Amino acid sequence: MALRHIALFRWIDGITPEQVAAVQEGLAALPAAIPELDAYAFGPDLGLGTGNFDFAVVADVADEAAYAVYRDHPRHQEVLAVIRPLLADRAAVQVRI
Amino acid sequence: MALRHIALFRWIDGITPEQVAAVQEGLAALPAAIPELDAYAFGPDLGLGTGNFDFAVVADVADEAAYAVYRDHPRHQEVLAVIRPLLADRAAVQVRI
């Protein structure tokens, strides 16, 4: 089994495509920096459902210890510092898959 | 590329383990009933983060058409009928992975 971390974001009104692109750029660099990431998927909502959140990050790691490394990693924290001011809402879980 | 549907649930207060088990049982039967599901993962939050939601469902399908089959499938709708009264909150996206 593995551990899947999921975070869904609802952006603040007025967020710009450039700001979203900066988030994606930061996230895209994380797998190379954090070997504990077995799989890493992220991206904008496709607009198929009403009331959906705007963005998702899905990180698959081996276990709780690997998740803690990812969660606390400086490079991850740097991206979170970019993301936090852009958030209107966030929904997250960590589940066993 | 593929399409990933993610739904996070926050349960109502007082939900019982039996009610959660009934949801899991219903979800567990869906991959066999819905061949469009390329990967299907679900489960309770592990309690590693404050303010987390309680449960996640992650469905990987090929594309929008396959997602529509899953979303509207009678067997999926049956499980949703079990889930809906148990929901205090729901956060969802569909993203390209």
N, CA and C atoms of all chains as a GROMACS GRO file, in nm:
protein
  582
    1MET      N    1   0.086  -0.120   0.000
    1MET     CA    2   0.000   0.000   0.000
    1MET      C    3   0.088   0.123   0.000
    2ALA      N    4   0.029   0.236  -0.032
    2ALA     CA    5   0.102   0.363  -0.033
    2ALA      C    6   0.012   0.469   0.031
    3LEU      N    7   0.065   0.586   0.043
    3LEU     CA    8  -0.010   0.696   0.103
    3LEU      C    9  -0.030   0.803  -0.005
    4ARG      N   10  -0.154   0.848  -0.021
    4ARG     CA   11  -0.186   0.953  -0.120
    4ARG      C   12  -0.229   1.078  -0.045
    5HIS      N   13  -0.157   1.186  -0.067
    5HIS     CA   14  -0.195   1.318  -0.017
    5HIS      C   15  -0.267   1.392  -0.128
    6ILE      N   16  -0.382   1.446  -0.096
    6ILE     CA   17  -0.462   1.521  -0.193
    6ILE      C   18  -0.492   1.658  -0.134
    7ALA      N   19  -0.467   1.763  -0.212
    7ALA     CA   20  -0.507   1.898  -0.170
    7ALA      C   21  -0.580   1.964  -0.285
    8LEU      N   22  -0.700   2.012  -0.259
    8LEU     CA   23  -0.778   2.085  -0.359
    8LEU      C   24  -0.781   2.232  -0.317
    9PHE      N   25  -0.765   2.318  -0.416
    9PHE     CA   26  -0.762   2.462  -0.389
    9PHE      C   27  -0.876   2.532  -0.460
   10ARG      N   28  -0.936   2.630  -0.391
   10ARG     CA   29  -1.023   2.727  -0.457
   10ARG      C   30  -0.947   2.859  -0.454
   11TRP      N   31  -0.921   2.917  -0.573
   11TRP     CA   32  -0.842   3.040  -0.579
   11TRP      C   33  -0.925   3.161  -0.539
   12ILE      N   34  -0.854   3.265  -0.499
   12ILE     CA   35  -0.921   3.393  -0.472
   12ILE      C   36  -0.971   3.452  -0.604
   13ASP      N   37  -1.073   3.537  -0.595
   13ASP     CA   38  -1.120   3.607  -0.714
   13ASP      C   39  -1.006   3.695  -0.768
   14GLY      N   40  -0.999   3.702  -0.900
   14GLY     CA   41  -0.901   3.791  -0.960
   14GLY      C   42  -0.762   3.732  -0.976
   15ILE      N   43  -0.746   3.602  -0.940
   15ILE     CA   44  -0.616   3.541  -0.964
   15ILE      C   45  -0.585   3.546  -1.113
   16THR      N   46  -0.459   3.566  -1.147
   16THR     CA   47  -0.422   3.578  -1.289
   16THR      C   48  -0.364   3.447  -1.342
   17PRO      N   49  -0.372   3.427  -1.473
   17PRO     CA   50  -0.311   3.307  -1.531
   17PRO      C   51  -0.162   3.299  -1.498
   18GLU      N   52  -0.098   3.413  -1.488
   18GLU     CA   53   0.046   3.415  -1.457
   18GLU      C   54   0.071   3.362  -1.316
   19GLN      N   55  -0.019   3.397  -1.223
   19GLN     CA   56  -0.003   3.348  -1.086
   19GLN      C   57  -0.023   3.196  -1.079
   20VAL      N   58  -0.122   3.146  -1.155
   20VAL     CA   59  -0.145   3.000  -1.159
   20VAL      C   60  -0.024   2.931  -1.224
   21ALA      N   61   0.028   2.994  -1.329
   21ALA     CA   62   0.145   2.936  -1.397
   21ALA      C   63   0.265   2.931  -1.302
   22ALA      N   64   0.280   3.030  -1.217
   22ALA     CA   65   0.393   3.031  -1.122
   22ALA      C   66   0.377   2.917  -1.021
   23VAL      N   67   0.252   2.890  -0.980
   23VAL     CA   68   0.228   2.776  -0.890
   23VAL      C   69   0.266   2.646  -0.960
   24GLN      N   70   0.221   2.630  -1.084
   24GLN     CA   71   0.249   2.506  -1.157
   24GLN      C   72   0.398   2.489  -1.178
   25GLU      N   73   0.467   2.599  -1.205
   25GLU     CA   74   0.612   2.593  -1.225
   25GLU      C   75   0.681   2.545  -1.098
   26GLY      N   76   0.637   2.600  -0.985
   26GLY     CA   77   0.696   2.559  -0.857
   26GLY      C   78   0.670   2.413  -0.827
   27LEU      N   79   0.547   2.368  -0.850
   27LEU     CA   80   0.511   2.229  -0.824
   27LEU      C   81   0.588   2.135  -0.917
   28ALA      N   82   0.605   2.176  -1.040
   28ALA     CA   83   0.671   2.091  -1.140
   28ALA      C   84   0.815   2.059  -1.100
   29ALA      N   85   0.876   2.143  -1.021
   29ALA     CA   86   1.016   2.123  -0.982
   29ALA      C   87   1.031   2.029  -0.862
   30LEU      N   88   0.920   1.998  -0.797
   30LEU     CA   89   0.929   1.923  -0.671
   30LEU      C   90   0.969   1.776  -0.687
   31PRO      N   91   0.917   1.702  -0.785
   31PRO     CA   92   0.959   1.562  -0.794
   31PRO      C   93   1.110   1.543  -0.804
   32ALA      N   94   1.177   1.632  -0.876
   32ALA     CA   95   1.323   1.620  -0.888
   32ALA      C   96   1.392   1.652  -0.756
   33ALA      N   97   1.329   1.737  -0.677
   33ALA     CA   98   1.391   1.780  -0.551
   33ALA      C   99   1.356   1.689  -0.434
   34ILE      N  100   1.246   1.614  -0.447
   34ILE     CA  101   1.198   1.534  -0.334
   34ILE      C  102   1.178   1.389  -0.379
   35PRO      N  103   1.282   1.306  -0.365
   35PRO     CA  104   1.275   1.168  -0.414
   35PRO      C  105   1.166   1.082  -0.348
   36GLU      N  106   1.117   1.128  -0.232
   36GLU     CA  107   1.010   1.051  -0.167
   36GLU      C  108   0.881   1.049  -0.251
   37LEU      N  109   0.868   1.140  -0.345
   37LEU     CA  110   0.749   1.147  -0.430
   37LEU      C  111   0.750   1.035  -0.533
   38ASP      N  112   0.669   0.934  -0.516
   38ASP     CA  113   0.660   0.823  -0.611
   38ASP      C  114   0.579   0.862  -0.734
   39ALA      N  115   0.477   0.945  -0.712
   39ALA     CA  116   0.397   0.999  -0.823
   39ALA      C  117   0.347   1.136  -0.779
   40TYR      N  118   0.339   1.228  -0.875
   40TYR     CA  119   0.301   1.364  -0.841
   40TYR      C  120   0.219   1.419  -0.956
   41ALA      N  121   0.094   1.451  -0.931
   41ALA     CA  122   0.005   1.502  -1.036
   41ALA      C  123  -0.063   1.628  -0.986
   42PHE      N  124  -0.076   1.725  -1.072
   42PHE     CA  125  -0.141   1.852  -1.032
   42PHE      C  126  -0.197   1.918  -1.156
   43GLY      N  127  -0.293   2.006  -1.134
   43GLY     CA  128  -0.346   2.075  -1.250
   43GLY      C  129  -0.478   2.144  -1.221
   44PRO      N  130  -0.522   2.227  -1.314
   44PRO     CA  131  -0.646   2.301  -1.297
   44PRO      C  132  -0.769   2.214  -1.323
   45ASP      N  133  -0.879   2.249  -1.258
   45ASP     CA  134  -1.006   2.182  -1.285
   45ASP      C  135  -1.045   2.206  -1.430
   46LEU      N  136  -1.110   2.104  -1.491
   46LEU     CA  137  -1.143   2.110  -1.633
   46LEU      C  138  -1.279   2.176  -1.659
   47GLY      N  139  -1.349   2.215  -1.552
   47GLY     CA  140  -1.476   2.284  -1.573
   47GLY      C  141  -1.591   2.192  -1.609
   48LEU      N  142  -1.587   2.067  -1.568
   48LEU     CA  143  -1.691   1.971  -1.605
   48LEU      C  144  -1.803   1.965  -1.502
   49GLY      N  145  -1.779   2.020  -1.383
   49GLY     CA  146  -1.880   2.009  -1.278
   49GLY      C  147  -1.909   2.144  -1.214
   50THR      N  148  -2.033   2.165  -1.171
   50THR     CA  149  -2.066   2.293  -1.106
   50THR      C  150  -2.016   2.291  -0.962
   51GLY      N  151  -1.966   2.402  -0.919
   51GLY     CA  152  -1.921   2.416  -0.781
   51GLY      C  153  -1.787   2.352  -0.751
   52ASN      N  154  -1.720   2.304  -0.854
   52ASN     CA  155  -1.589   2.242  -0.833
   52ASN      C  156  -1.487   2.337  -0.776
   53PHE      N  157  -1.385   2.279  -0.710
   53PHE     CA  158  -1.268   2.358  -0.674
   53PHE      C  159  -1.189   2.387  -0.801
   54ASP      N  160  -1.080   2.464  -0.787
   54ASP     CA  161  -1.009   2.514  -0.906
   54ASP      C  162  -0.885   2.437  -0.943
   55PHE      N  163  -0.825   2.366  -0.850
   55PHE     CA  164  -0.692   2.309  -0.873
   55PHE      C  165  -0.673   2.191  -0.779
   56ALA      N  166  -0.593   2.095  -0.822
   56ALA     CA  167  -0.565   1.977  -0.738
   56ALA      C  168  -0.416   1.945  -0.741
   57VAL      N  169  -0.368   1.899  -0.625
   57VAL     CA  170  -0.233   1.844  -0.614
   57VAL      C  171  -0.249   1.705  -0.552
   58VAL      N  172  -0.188   1.604  -0.616
   58VAL     CA  173  -0.196   1.467  -0.565
   58VAL      C  174  -0.054   1.412  -0.555
   59ALA      N  175  -0.012   1.381  -0.434
   59ALA     CA  176   0.124   1.330  -0.411
   59ALA      C  177   0.115   1.189  -0.355
   60ASP      N  178   0.176   1.095  -0.426
   60ASP     CA  179   0.180   0.957  -0.378
   60ASP      C  180   0.318   0.929  -0.320
   61VAL      N  181   0.320   0.882  -0.196
   61VAL     CA  182   0.445   0.850  -0.127
   61VAL      C  183   0.428   0.713  -0.062
   62ALA      N  184   0.538   0.660  -0.008
   62ALA     CA  185   0.532   0.524   0.045
   62ALA      C  186   0.451   0.516   0.174
   63ASP      N  187   0.473   0.613   0.263
   63ASP     CA  188   0.414   0.603   0.396
   63ASP      C  189   0.416   0.737   0.469
   64GLU      N  190   0.376   0.734   0.595
   64GLU     CA  191   0.369   0.858   0.674
   64GLU      C  192   0.504   0.928   0.683
   65ALA      N  193   0.612   0.851   0.698
   65ALA     CA  194   0.745   0.914   0.711
   65ALA      C  195   0.781   0.989   0.582
   66ALA      N  196   0.754   0.927   0.469
   66ALA     CA  197   0.784   0.991   0.340
   66ALA      C  198   0.694   1.113   0.321
   67TYR      N  199   0.570   1.102   0.367
   67TYR     CA  200   0.481   1.218   0.356
   67TYR      C  201   0.534   1.336   0.438
   68ALA      N  202   0.585   1.306   0.558
   68ALA     CA  203   0.637   1.414   0.644
   68ALA      C  204   0.757   1.482   0.578
   69VAL      N  205   0.840   1.403   0.509
   69VAL     CA  206   0.955   1.463   0.439
   69VAL      C  207   0.904   1.560   0.332
   70TYR      N  208   0.807   1.514   0.253
   70TYR     CA  209   0.748   1.600   0.149
   70TYR      C  210   0.685   1.723   0.216
   71ARG      N  211   0.602   1.703   0.310
   71ARG     CA  212   0.526   1.814   0.371
   71ARG      C  213   0.619   1.923   0.424
   72ASP      N  214   0.731   1.879   0.487
   72ASP     CA  215   0.820   1.975   0.555
   72ASP      C  216   0.939   2.018   0.468
   73HIS      N  217   0.950   1.962   0.348
   73HIS     CA  218   1.067   1.992   0.264
   73HIS      C  219   1.073   2.141   0.231
   74PRO      N  220   1.192   2.202   0.240
   74PRO     CA  221   1.204   2.347   0.212
   74PRO      C  222   1.150   2.387   0.075
   75ARG      N  223   1.176   2.305  -0.027
   75ARG     CA  224   1.129   2.339  -0.161
   75ARG      C  225   0.975   2.337  -0.167
   76HIS      N  226   0.915   2.244  -0.092
   76HIS     CA  227   0.768   2.238  -0.087
   76HIS      C  228   0.716   2.360  -0.011
   77GLN      N  229   0.784   2.392   0.098
   77GLN     CA  230   0.741   2.508   0.178
   77GLN      C  231   0.751   2.636   0.096
   78GLU      N  232   0.851   2.644   0.008
   78GLU     CA  233   0.865   2.763  -0.079
   78GLU      C  234   0.743   2.778  -0.170
   79VAL      N  235   0.697   2.665  -0.227
   79VAL     CA  236   0.580   2.670  -0.316
   79VAL      C  237   0.454   2.705  -0.235
   80LEU      N  238   0.446   2.648  -0.115
   80LEU     CA  239   0.329   2.679  -0.031
   80LEU      C  240   0.322   2.828   0.000
   81ALA      N  241   0.438   2.891   0.014
   81ALA     CA  242   0.442   3.036   0.042
   81ALA      C  243   0.385   3.115  -0.076
   82VAL      N  244   0.402   3.060  -0.196
   82VAL     CA  245   0.344   3.122  -0.316
   82VAL      C  246   0.193   3.097  -0.320
   83ILE      N  247   0.153   2.974  -0.284
   83ILE     CA  248   0.013   2.930  -0.294
   83ILE      C  249  -0.075   2.997  -0.188
   84ARG      N  250  -0.032   3.000  -0.064
   84ARG     CA  251  -0.119   3.042   0.048
   84ARG      C  252  -0.191   3.175   0.024
   85PRO      N  253  -0.123   3.280  -0.024
   85PRO     CA  254  -0.196   3.407  -0.041
   85PRO      C  255  -0.300   3.402  -0.153
   86LEU      N  256  -0.296   3.297  -0.234
   86LEU     CA  257  -0.388   3.286  -0.348
   86LEU      C  258  -0.511   3.202  -0.316
   87LEU      N  259  -0.516   3.148  -0.195
   87LEU     CA  260  -0.621   3.054  -0.159
   87LEU      C  261  -0.745   3.122  -0.099
   88ALA      N  262  -0.860   3.090  -0.156
   88ALA     CA  263  -0.987   3.127  -0.092
   88ALA      C  264  -1.035   3.010  -0.005
   89ASP      N  265  -0.999   2.887  -0.046
   89ASP     CA  266  -1.039   2.769   0.030
   89ASP      C  267  -0.946   2.654  -0.006
   90ARG      N  268  -0.935   2.556   0.086
   90ARG     CA  269  -0.849   2.439   0.065
   90ARG      C  270  -0.915   2.320   0.130
   91ALA      N  271  -0.911   2.206   0.061
   91ALA     CA  272  -0.964   2.082   0.117
   91ALA      C  273  -0.857   1.977   0.097
   92ALA      N  274  -0.824   1.902   0.203
   92ALA     CA  275  -0.714   1.807   0.193
   92ALA      C  276  -0.745   1.679   0.270
   93VAL      N  277  -0.684   1.571   0.225
   93VAL     CA  278  -0.684   1.445   0.297
   93VAL      C  279  -0.550   1.375   0.272
   94GLN      N  280  -0.522   1.279   0.356
   94GLN     CA  281  -0.417   1.180   0.328
   94GLN      C  282  -0.482   1.044   0.347
   95VAL      N  283  -0.479   0.961   0.244
   95VAL     CA  284  -0.547   0.833   0.249
   95VAL      C  285  -0.451   0.721   0.209
   96ARG      N  286  -0.481   0.598   0.254
   96ARG     CA  287  -0.403   0.480   0.214
   96ARG      C  288  -0.459   0.430   0.081
   97ILE      N  289  -0.372   0.409  -0.016
   97ILE     CA  290  -0.419   0.353  -0.144
   97ILE      C  291  -0.343   0.225  -0.175
   98MET      N  292  -0.236   1.118  -2.186
   98MET     CA  293  -0.290   1.181  -2.067
   98MET      C  294  -0.420   1.111  -2.031
   99ALA      N  295  -0.464   1.133  -1.908
   99ALA     CA  296  -0.589   1.075  -1.860
   99ALA      C  297  -0.662   1.182  -1.780
  100LEU      N  298  -0.780   1.147  -1.734
  100LEU     CA  299  -0.860   1.240  -1.656
  100LEU      C  300  -0.877   1.181  -1.517
  101ARG      N  301  -0.851   1.262  -1.414
  101ARG     CA  302  -0.866   1.218  -1.275
  101ARG      C  303  -0.977   1.297  -1.210
  102HIS      N  304  -1.077   1.224  -1.164
  102HIS     CA  305  -1.186   1.283  -1.085
  102HIS      C  306  -1.155   1.262  -0.938
  103ILE      N  307  -1.162   1.367  -0.861
  103ILE     CA  308  -1.135   1.360  -0.717
  103ILE      C  309  -1.254   1.420  -0.644
  104ALA      N  310  -1.304   1.347  -0.544
  104ALA     CA  311  -1.409   1.402  -0.457
  104ALA      C  312  -1.368   1.378  -0.313
  105LEU      N  313  -1.367   1.484  -0.234
  105LEU     CA  314  -1.337   1.475  -0.091
  105LEU      C  315  -1.466   1.501  -0.015
  106PHE      N  316  -1.488   1.421   0.088
  106PHE     CA  317  -1.610   1.434   0.168
  106PHE      C  318  -1.578   1.470   0.312
  107ARG      N  319  -1.661   1.557   0.369
  107ARG     CA  320  -1.662   1.576   0.513
  107ARG      C  321  -1.795   1.519   0.561
  108TRP      N  322  -1.789   1.421   0.651
  108TRP     CA  323  -1.912   1.354   0.694
  108TRP      C  324  -1.988   1.440   0.795
  109ILE      N  325  -2.116   1.410   0.808
  109ILE     CA  326  -2.198   1.475   0.911
  109ILE      C  327  -2.153   1.425   1.048
  110ASP      N  328  -2.178   1.504   1.152
  110ASP     CA  329  -2.149   1.458   1.287
  110ASP      C  330  -2.235   1.336   1.317
  111GLY      N  331  -2.177   1.242   1.390
  111GLY     CA  332  -2.256   1.127   1.432
  111GLY      C  333  -2.262   1.014   1.332
  112ILE      N  334  -2.190   1.029   1.218
  112ILE     CA  335  -2.189   0.917   1.124
  112ILE      C  336  -2.128   0.795   1.194
  113THR      N  337  -2.181   0.678   1.161
  113THR     CA  338  -2.134   0.557   1.229
  113THR      C  339  -2.033   0.482   1.142
  114PRO      N  340  -1.947   0.400   1.206
  114PRO     CA  341  -1.855   0.319   1.127
  114PRO      C  342  -1.930   0.229   1.027
  115GLU      N  343  -2.048   0.185   1.065
  115GLU     CA  344  -2.125   0.099   0.976
  115GLU      C  345  -2.168   0.176   0.850
  116GLN      N  346  -2.203   0.302   0.867
  116GLN     CA  347  -2.244   0.383   0.751
  116GLN      C  348  -2.124   0.405   0.658
  117VAL      N  349  -2.005   0.431   0.717
  117VAL     CA  350  -1.886   0.449   0.634
  117VAL      C  351  -1.853   0.318   0.562
  118ALA      N  352  -1.868   0.207   0.635
  118ALA     CA  353  -1.840   0.075   0.574
  118ALA      C  354  -1.935   0.049   0.457
  119ALA      N  355  -2.059   0.092   0.469
  119ALA     CA  356  -2.157   0.071   0.360
  119ALA      C  357  -2.116   0.152   0.238
  120VAL      N  358  -2.063   0.273   0.260
  120VAL     CA  359  -2.014   0.354   0.148
  120VAL      C  360  -1.897   0.282   0.081
  121GLN      N  361  -1.803   0.234   0.161
  121GLN     CA  362  -1.685   0.167   0.105
  121GLN      C  363  -1.725   0.041   0.028
  122GLU      N  364  -1.823  -0.028   0.082
  122GLU     CA  365  -1.869  -0.150   0.014
  122GLU      C  366  -1.929  -0.116  -0.123
  123GLY      N  367  -2.009  -0.010  -0.125
  123GLY     CA  368  -2.068   0.032  -0.252
  123GLY      C  369  -1.962   0.074  -0.352
  124LEU      N  370  -1.864   0.153  -0.306
  124LEU     CA  371  -1.757   0.200  -0.396
  124LEU      C  372  -1.674   0.082  -0.447
  125ALA      N  373  -1.649  -0.015  -0.359
  125ALA     CA  374  -1.563  -0.128  -0.396
  125ALA      C  375  -1.619  -0.208  -0.512
  126ALA      N  376  -1.750  -0.202  -0.530
  126ALA     CA  377  -1.814  -0.282  -0.637
  126ALA      C  378  -1.810  -0.209  -0.772
  127LEU      N  379  -1.773  -0.082  -0.772
  127LEU     CA  380  -1.785  -0.005  -0.896
  127LEU      C  381  -1.684  -0.041  -1.005
  128PRO      N  382  -1.557  -0.066  -0.974
  128PRO     CA  383  -1.463  -0.100  -1.083
  128PRO      C  384  -1.510  -0.220  -1.167
  129ALA      N  385  -1.569  -0.320  -1.102
  129ALA     CA  386  -1.615  -0.436  -1.178
  129ALA      C  387  -1.736  -0.401  -1.265
  130ALA      N  388  -1.813  -0.303  -1.219
  130ALA     CA  389  -1.936  -0.268  -1.291
  130ALA      C  390  -1.912  -0.162  -1.398
  131ILE      N  391  -1.803  -0.087  -1.386
  131ILE     CA  392  -1.780   0.027  -1.477
  131ILE      C  393  -1.640   0.015  -1.537
  132PRO      N  394  -1.630  -0.050  -1.653
  132PRO     CA  395  -1.498  -0.076  -1.713
  132PRO      C  396  -1.421   0.051  -1.752
  133GLU      N  397  -1.493   0.164  -1.760
  133GLU     CA  398  -1.422   0.289  -1.792
  133GLU      C  399  -1.323   0.331  -1.683
  134LEU      N  400  -1.339   0.274  -1.563
  134LEU     CA  401  -1.251   0.308  -1.452
  134LEU      C  402  -1.114   0.241  -1.471
  135ASP      N  403  -1.013   0.316  -1.503
  135ASP     CA  404  -0.878   0.262  -1.521
  135ASP      C  405  -0.810   0.241  -1.386
  136ALA      N  406  -0.840   0.330  -1.291
  136ALA     CA  407  -0.790   0.315  -1.154
  136ALA      C  408  -0.895   0.378  -1.062
  137TYR      N  409  -0.910   0.317  -0.945
  137TYR     CA  410  -1.013   0.366  -0.853
  137TYR      C  411  -0.960   0.350  -0.711
  138ALA      N  412  -0.943   0.459  -0.641
  138ALA     CA  413  -0.890   0.454  -0.505
  138ALA      C  414  -0.981   0.535  -0.415
  139PHE      N  415  -1.005   0.487  -0.295
  139PHE     CA  416  -1.092   0.558  -0.201
  139PHE      C  417  -1.054   0.516  -0.060
  140GLY      N  418  -1.090   0.600   0.034
  140GLY     CA  419  -1.061   0.562   0.172
  140GLY      C  420  -1.072   0.677   0.269
  141PRO      N  421  -1.067   0.646   0.398
  141PRO     CA  422  -1.078   0.747   0.502
  141PRO      C  423  -0.948   0.825   0.520
  142ASP      N  424  -0.960   0.950   0.563
  142ASP     CA  425  -0.842   1.029   0.598
  142ASP      C  426  -0.770   0.961   0.714
  143LEU      N  427  -0.634   0.971   0.710
  143LEU     CA  428  -0.551   0.903   0.810
  143LEU      C  429  -0.530   0.986   0.937
  144GLY      N  430  -0.584   1.108   0.940
  144GLY     CA  431  -0.571   1.188   1.062
  144GLY      C  432  -0.435   1.252   1.080
  145LEU      N  433  -0.364   1.278   0.972
  145LEU     CA  434  -0.229   1.334   0.982
  145LEU      C  435  -0.229   1.487   0.980
  146GLY      N  436  -0.341   1.546   0.939
  146GLY     CA  437  -0.344   1.691   0.924
  146GLY      C  438  -0.464   1.752   0.994
  147THR      N  439  -0.449   1.874   1.047
  147THR     CA  440  -0.562   1.938   1.112
  147THR      C  441  -0.656   1.996   1.006
  148GLY      N  442  -0.783   1.985   1.031
  148GLY     CA  443  -0.883   2.043   0.941
  148GLY      C  444  -0.906   1.964   0.814
  149ASN      N  445  -0.846   1.845   0.804
  149ASN     CA  446  -0.865   1.764   0.685
  149ASN      C  447  -1.011   1.723   0.665
  150PHE      N  448  -1.045   1.691   0.538
  150PHE     CA  449  -1.173   1.625   0.512
  150PHE      C  450  -1.162   1.481   0.561
  151ASP      N  451  -1.274   1.408   0.550
  151ASP     CA  452  -1.281   1.276   0.612
  151ASP      C  453  -1.257   1.160   0.518
  152PHE      N  454  -1.277   1.178   0.389
  152PHE     CA  455  -1.279   1.065   0.296
  152PHE      C  456  -1.247   1.115   0.156
  153ALA      N  457  -1.189   1.029   0.076
  153ALA     CA  458  -1.155   1.066  -0.063
  153ALA      C  459  -1.194   0.954  -0.158
  154VAL      N  460  -1.239   0.995  -0.276
  154VAL     CA  461  -1.260   0.903  -0.388
  154VAL      C  462  -1.182   0.959  -0.506
  155VAL      N  463  -1.099   0.875  -0.568
  155VAL     CA  464  -1.019   0.917  -0.683
  155VAL      C  465  -1.044   0.819  -0.797
  156ALA      N  466  -1.099   0.868  -0.906
  156ALA     CA  467  -1.131   0.784  -1.022
  156ALA      C  468  -1.049   0.831  -1.142
  157ASP      N  469  -0.969   0.741  -1.196
  157ASP     CA  470  -0.892   0.772  -1.316
  157ASP      C  471  -0.960   0.708  -1.437
  158VAL      N  472  -0.989   0.790  -1.536
  158VAL     CA  473  -1.052   0.743  -1.659
  158VAL      C  474  -0.975   0.803  -1.777
  159ALA      N  475  -1.011   0.758  -1.898
  159ALA     CA  476  -0.934   0.800  -2.016
  159ALA      C  477  -0.958   0.947  -2.051
  160ASP      N  478  -1.084   0.987  -2.045
  160ASP     CA  479  -1.120   1.120  -2.097
  160ASP      C  480  -1.258   1.164  -2.048
  161GLU      N  481  -1.303   1.276  -2.100
  161GLU     CA  482  -1.433   1.332  -2.058
  161GLU      C  483  -1.548   1.234  -2.085
  162ALA      N  484  -1.544   1.166  -2.197
  162ALA     CA  485  -1.654   1.074  -2.231
  162ALA      C  486  -1.659   0.959  -2.129
  163ALA      N  487  -1.545   0.906  -2.094
  163ALA     CA  488  -1.540   0.796  -1.996
  163ALA      C  489  -1.584   0.848  -1.859
  164TYR      N  490  -1.545   0.971  -1.828
  164TYR     CA  491  -1.589   1.029  -1.700
  164TYR      C  492  -1.741   1.041  -1.695
  165ALA      N  493  -1.802   1.082  -1.805
  165ALA     CA  494  -1.948   1.098  -1.808
  165ALA      C  495  -2.017   0.962  -1.787
  166VAL      N  496  -1.958   0.856  -1.843
  166VAL     CA  497  -2.016   0.722  -1.823
  166VAL      C  498  -2.013   0.687  -1.674
  167TYR      N  499  -1.898   0.708  -1.612
  167TYR     CA  500  -1.885   0.680  -1.467
  167TYR      C  501  -1.982   0.766  -1.387
  168ARG      N  502  -1.980   0.897  -1.414
  168ARG     CA  503  -2.062   0.991  -1.336
  168ARG      C  504  -2.210   0.953  -1.342
  169ASP      N  505  -2.257   0.913  -1.460
  169ASP     CA  506  -2.401   0.887  -1.479
  169ASP      C  507  -2.439   0.740  -1.464
  170HIS      N  508  -2.342   0.654  -1.441
  170HIS     CA  509  -2.371   0.510  -1.432
  170HIS      C  510  -2.469   0.480  -1.318
  171PRO      N  511  -2.569   0.395  -1.344
  171PRO     CA  512  -2.669   0.364  -1.241
  171PRO      C  513  -2.606   0.313  -1.111
  172ARG      N  514  -2.504   0.230  -1.122
  172ARG     CA  515  -2.442   0.175  -1.002
  172ARG      C  516  -2.371   0.286  -0.923
  173HIS      N  517  -2.314   0.383  -0.994
  173HIS     CA  518  -2.250   0.497  -0.927
  173HIS      C  519  -2.358   0.582  -0.861
  174GLN      N  520  -2.465   0.603  -0.933
  174GLN     CA  521  -2.574   0.685  -0.878
  174GLN      C  522  -2.633   0.619  -0.753
  175GLU      N  523  -2.637   0.486  -0.751
  175GLU     CA  524  -2.687   0.415  -0.631
  175GLU      C  525  -2.599   0.446  -0.510
  176VAL      N  526  -2.467   0.446  -0.530
  176VAL     CA  527  -2.376   0.474  -0.418
  176VAL      C  528  -2.388   0.620  -0.375
  177LEU      N  529  -2.403   0.708  -0.474
  177LEU     CA  530  -2.420   0.851  -0.441
  177LEU      C  531  -2.545   0.871  -0.355
  178ALA      N  532  -2.649   0.792  -0.380
  178ALA     CA  533  -2.772   0.805  -0.302
  178ALA      C  534  -2.748   0.767  -0.156
  179VAL      N  535  -2.651   0.677  -0.134
  179VAL     CA  536  -2.613   0.640   0.003
  179VAL      C  537  -2.527   0.750   0.065
  180ILE      N  538  -2.437   0.806  -0.016
  180ILE     CA  539  -2.340   0.906   0.032
  180ILE      C  540  -2.405   1.040   0.063
  181ARG      N  541  -2.489   1.090  -0.025
  181ARG     CA  542  -2.540   1.228  -0.014
  181ARG      C  543  -2.596   1.263   0.123
  182PRO      N  544  -2.681   1.178   0.186
  182PRO     CA  545  -2.736   1.218   0.316
  182PRO      C  546  -2.630   1.222   0.428
  183LEU      N  547  -2.512   1.168   0.399
  183LEU     CA  548  -2.407   1.160   0.501
  183LEU      C  549  -2.308   1.276   0.491
  184LEU      N  550  -2.328   1.362   0.390
  184LEU     CA  551  -2.231   1.467   0.363
  184LEU      C  552  -2.259   1.597   0.437
  185ALA      N  553  -2.157   1.647   0.505
  185ALA     CA  554  -2.163   1.784   0.559
  185ALA      C  555  -2.100   1.878   0.458
  186ASP      N  556  -2.002   1.828   0.381
  186ASP     CA  557  -1.936   1.911   0.282
  186ASP      C  558  -1.871   1.820   0.178
  187ARG      N  559  -1.850   1.875   0.056
  187ARG     CA  560  -1.789   1.799  -0.054
  187ARG      C  561  -1.704   1.894  -0.135
  188ALA      N  562  -1.585   1.849  -0.174
  188ALA     CA  563  -1.498   1.929  -0.260
  188ALA      C  564  -1.455   1.838  -0.374
  189ALA      N  565  -1.467   1.886  -0.498
  189ALA     CA  566  -1.437   1.799  -0.612
  189ALA      C  567  -1.367   1.877  -0.723
  190VAL      N  568  -1.290   1.804  -0.801
  190VAL     CA  569  -1.232   1.855  -0.924
  190VAL      C  570  -1.224   1.739  -1.023
  191GLN      N  571  -1.207   1.777  -1.149
  191GLN     CA  572  -1.164   1.681  -1.251
  191GLN      C  573  -1.044   1.746  -1.319
  192VAL      N  574  -0.931   1.677  -1.319
  192VAL     CA  575  -0.808   1.735  -1.374
  192VAL      C  576  -0.745   1.639  -1.475
  193ARG      N  577  -0.663   1.695  -1.564
  193ARG     CA  578  -0.588   1.613  -1.660
  193ARG      C  579  -0.460   1.567  -1.592
  194ILE      N  580  -0.431   1.438  -1.598
  194ILE     CA  581  -0.305   1.390  -1.541
  194ILE      C  582  -0.224   1.316  -1.645
   0.00000   0.00000   0.00000
